[in-house]
Amino acid sequence: MRLAQLRYDNGYTSYLEVLYSQTRLFTAELTITQVQGTLFQALVNLYKSMGGGWVVEADQLTAASATKQ
């Protein structure tokens, strides 16, 4: 996008090329965000499958032992 803006600023191309490059950049950024979301969801599923949730159980046990004292 920066290159397209420079070319436009120096009169080598039309503003349409700048708009087109901005559209492509936005699409790429959106794709990256979607892939990161998929990755994070996969990591959560992995942690769950490996016994995730133990922190919640440990907190409950700690709270239960604290109330007994």
N, C-alpha and C positions, 0 to 999 in steps of 0.2 A: 504494500500500500504506500509506503514511504517513497518508493521509487516512482510510482505512478504520480504521486503528488509533486515530486520534483520535476518530472517530465512535463506535467501540466503547468507548473509555475514558470518553467523556462520556455513554454510555448511549443513543445514538441508533440503534444497530444491533446485530445479533447478531454473535457471534464467527465465524459462518459467512461473513459478508462479508469479514472479515479473512483467513480461510483462502482464500477464493476469489481475493482480490486478490494474495495471496502466490503462488498457483498461476499466475495470469496473469503476474506479474512473472518468475517462474522460467522460464516458457515463452518470454517475450520475451528474457530473457538468454541462454537456450539458442539461440534463433534467431540472435541477434547473433553468438554464438560460431561457429556453423556458417557464417554468411555471411563472417565474417572468415577462417575456414579456407579457404573457397572462393576468396576474394580472394587470400590468400597463395599458394595453389597456382597460381592463374592468373598471378601475378607470377613465380613460379619458372618456369613454362612459357614465359612471355614472355622471360625472361632466357636460358633455354636455347635458344630459337629464334633469338635474336639473337647466338648464339655463346657462350653461357655455358660455363663450364668453362675459360676461358683462364687463370684464376688457378691452377688445378691444373697446367696445362701450363707456366706461368711458374715455378712452384715446382719442377717437375721439371728445367727447364732451369737454374735457379739452383743446385740441388743437384748437377747433373751438372758444371757449370762449377766449383763449389767443390771437388769431389773431384779434378778434373784439376790443380788448382793445388798 
